[in-house]
Structure formats: structure tokens, C-alpha cells
Amino acid sequence: MVLNCVLVLVLMGVVTFRGASVTPSNAKTGETNTHRHTTNTHVETNLGLVAADEPRCSEVRIARFPNPNTVCIDKTDTFLFQSQIGAAVLEDGGVAVDAAVATALCLGVVHPHSSGIGGGAFAVVFDAKNGTSEVIEFREEAPGGASFDMFSNGSGSGSGVGELRGSEFSGGAVAVPSELAGLHLAWTRHGVLPWPRLVAPSMELAKGFIIGPALAEAIESEKKNLALFEQTKSIFLNENGSAKQRGDVLRNPRLAETLRLVSEFGSEVLRTGALAEALALDIQQAGGFVTKEDLAQYVPRVLQPLSFHALGYEILGVPPPSSGGASLGLILEFMAGFLGEADGRPPSQLDRGTQQHRLVEAFKHAFAMRGNLGDLKGDGNFAGDENLNISGALGDMLDPVFVNELRQMTNDAHTLPVEEYGARWNQVTDSGTTHVSVVDRFGNAVALTSTINTPFGSKVRLAFPKSQDCLTIQY
């Protein structure tokens, strides 16, 4: 059996079709209720399934909005609106990649703290008809003017704002945006619906949508940093400087205009031409390094998936520079080894504390090992460190013998001294990602994870001449 590695994880928002249960929504705000199911939910569908962090981007449901011909939205109006994103794409005859593209674009609109067209992503695509799979790697690139130690001393044009890190704030933190190029490549290789059909719903949503709980929490947490940039402040904060709240309406008309151009002309609008030149100029004026040549030369990569077996499944994941596939492989192999314990007790008969302890130990080892991964050169090493053997580390993480040695180190009574986990570096704060999982009626599957690395990326919102666009992009 073939199982996409990310599809085995918990699906944050269950999306269903006719004949299956639908997550309830609030009739006044159009939000999905925050209630989480405490029992397993069984979903049956003849069309497929789309799951995402934000149900508005994935499910077919009824929400309440005013007249769709107006931009102004009052959450007390009662116009019924049928979502055209995610699951609706499958209903319209689309395949898994079509739904993944539409959902990812939507997430960039309603969860701008986690992803967006200024960021990048990885996608694993399984073609059921041919039994083949591939990885599309479209993480953002460092610009040609970047250097290995550009942020090592906090000096230079990438030094950030005040005491803020230059790698996370201001124009110097901006990399070559790649999400649109990758989504368009995935659609070119696998999609069946017209490109505008996939982009248009998010374009409309950007004109005005109700802020959900996740975005509201992110705005409140980051309001001090968002206030440092006038363009960003105008979108996410009120005139008095307070954070916009859950239930408020957020409007991003310039992003809507950008998506209109993307819908009409494709991803090339941010690679070449007037809009791309304006983007590069704005980044440079904000203290960044990205040039129009950087934008024009960017090309996503198509890679072979990382493949390994665990628990009776063949699991497909993303190879380096992603660490997710290898980390999941180590964790599953680590835990699977406990199924044949000497005392004969299955894990289900162990106390919950022991089960959780073992899982935490598996994660500790995986996270320690993943620090040895990076972007591969032809010789299997990392461009910035000749002593970092990525191929060797990757092989160890997927080697059952090596993982068994790690498992043998585990003591159910206590953790190990921190140095025995073998990490070369301390873990940096993980700001999270956003994820989409899709299976269509043909058995095709997509797992797509996108990110802008830190909450709201670089915090810089770039305003193009003639109000053509706004992006939140990061390095």
C-alpha cells in the first residue's frame, strides 16, 4: 500500500461532501465552530476529501454573507453563500492537485500569518492511474546577493528593525517568493480545471473576509511588530493601534488585485514584467537583496519522493532540504519496534504516561538528527558546511538498525541526559506551517505544506505602483 507521509497525520479540518457529515458553522459570522471532536470521525464520500487548517478553504458549506456584488461585509447580514474553494473544486470535476492549489491559495488569504504567495512549499503528489509519485519542491530561495554569514553579526542592510533579528524582519529577510511558481507547475503537470477557476475564489475572498480565531490570536500576539510597518499596520490593526479581533472583517484589496492578475496571466506575473520589476524594487527599497533577475530565474524542482516502509505501509515523504519525511520515518520505525516487546504486552496495554514518554523520546531523537539535514549538493553534502554529511545522516534516520540502537537507549523510567540525544545545535523556535491533504475520487492524493517561516513572514507588506499588489514575504 502507498500512503503519503503527511496524510497519516491528524487532519485539522474535516471536509465532507453530500452524504457525509459537515462541520457546523456559525450562522452569524460564517466561521466554523471551534468545537473539536473527541472521538474518531468516520467520513464516507464518493467524490474525495479535502482537509486544511481552515475549513473555509476546504469544505462545501453554507455561510452567511451580504450581497456578493459588494465588497463591504457586515457579519450580521444573512445572504447565503456557497463556498467555491477546496471541496467544491472536486465537485466541479477537479482532481486532487486542482483542489490542493485552490485550497493553498485560500489559506494564504485567510491565514496570512502562516502562508501566502510570498512564501514557499513542498508537495507530494501521487498519481493513482500510473501508480507513480513525485515531490514538487518550491521553497523560497535566497537571492543571489545573499551570503552565508549575512546575518551572523546583525549588521548591514539585512539587520532588521531595532533589536529585531534581520533574518526575520524587514526587507533583508525577504527571499525569492516561490509558492505561485510551484502551484502553477503542479497544476500544469496534473490539473484538469482551468487555472482561473482555482484562483478566482481566493481573489474574491481577499476583498473581505471574517477573521477567524487563529488569525485573531496571531494578530494580537504580533501587533507590536506589525505596527512597525505602516502598510502592514493598515491591514491588521485598527486606526487606534489595537489588533483586529475575531469576527472583524479584514480587507486586502491589493492582494485581490494581484490574484486577479495571477488568475488571468498565471504565475509569470511575479517572475517577469512590470509587476515583477516593481516587486524587486520595493524589496530593495525596504533593505532587501532580491532583484528582478532573481525572480526571473526561479524554477521549482521535481524530485523523487523519499520512500520507506513502516507498520506495513510504504510511506512517501519529501527528501532534503525538508526534514519531515526522514523525521517521520525515524519516529514510526522507533515506535514500531515496541510492538514486539519481550514481555509481550502491546502498547495499548501500557499506561498512557509510558506511551507518551516513548513518543516524546522518538521525537527528541528525530529532531536531534534532523539538524544534520539541509539542501543537498551533488556530493551529498551541504553547501555551507563541508563537515555536514547529509546523505549519511539521511541514511541513518531511515536505517532500522540505527533506529533500533536509539530505541535501546530508551528507559521508561526517565529521560536521557540532553547530550546523549546527539543534537549539534539547539532547536530554534518553530513558527509552524499550514497544510493541505487531498484525496480525490480516482485515488490521486496530494499532501502540501506551505510556510512563510515566521508569523506574518518578514512583516513587510509591499505596495506596488498603481495599487497593483501587496504581499507578506520573508526570507
Secondary structure as UniProt FT lines:
FT   STRAND          2..4
FT   HELIX           5..8
FT   TURN            18..19
FT   TURN            27..29
FT   STRAND          48..52
FT   HELIX           55..57
FT   STRAND          62..65
FT   TURN            68..69
FT   TURN            75..76
FT   STRAND          79..82
FT   HELIX           87..91
FT   TURN            92..93
FT   HELIX           96..110
FT   TURN            112..114
FT   TURN            117..118
FT   STRAND          120..127
FT   TURN            128..131
FT   STRAND          132..138
FT   TURN            144..145
FT   TURN            148..151
FT   TURN            157..158
FT   TURN            162..163
FT   TURN            166..168
FT   HELIX           171..173
FT   HELIX           179..190
FT   HELIX           195..206
FT   STRAND          209..210
FT   HELIX           213..226
FT   TURN            227..228
FT   HELIX           230..236
FT   TURN            239..240
FT   TURN            246..247
FT   STRAND          249..250
FT   HELIX           253..265
FT   HELIX           267..270
FT   HELIX           274..285
FT   TURN            286..287
FT   HELIX           292..297
FT   STRAND          301..303
FT   STRAND          306..310
FT   TURN            311..312
FT   STRAND          313..317
FT   TURN            320..321
FT   HELIX           324..336
FT   HELIX           337..340
FT   TURN            342..343
FT   HELIX           347..349
FT   HELIX           352..370
FT   TURN            371..372
FT   TURN            378..379
FT   STRAND          381..382
FT   TURN            383..384
FT   STRAND          385..389
FT   HELIX           390..397
FT   HELIX           400..408
FT   TURN            412..413
FT   HELIX           418..421
FT   STRAND          434..440
FT   TURN            441..442
FT   STRAND          445..451
FT   TURN            455..458
FT   HELIX           465..467
//
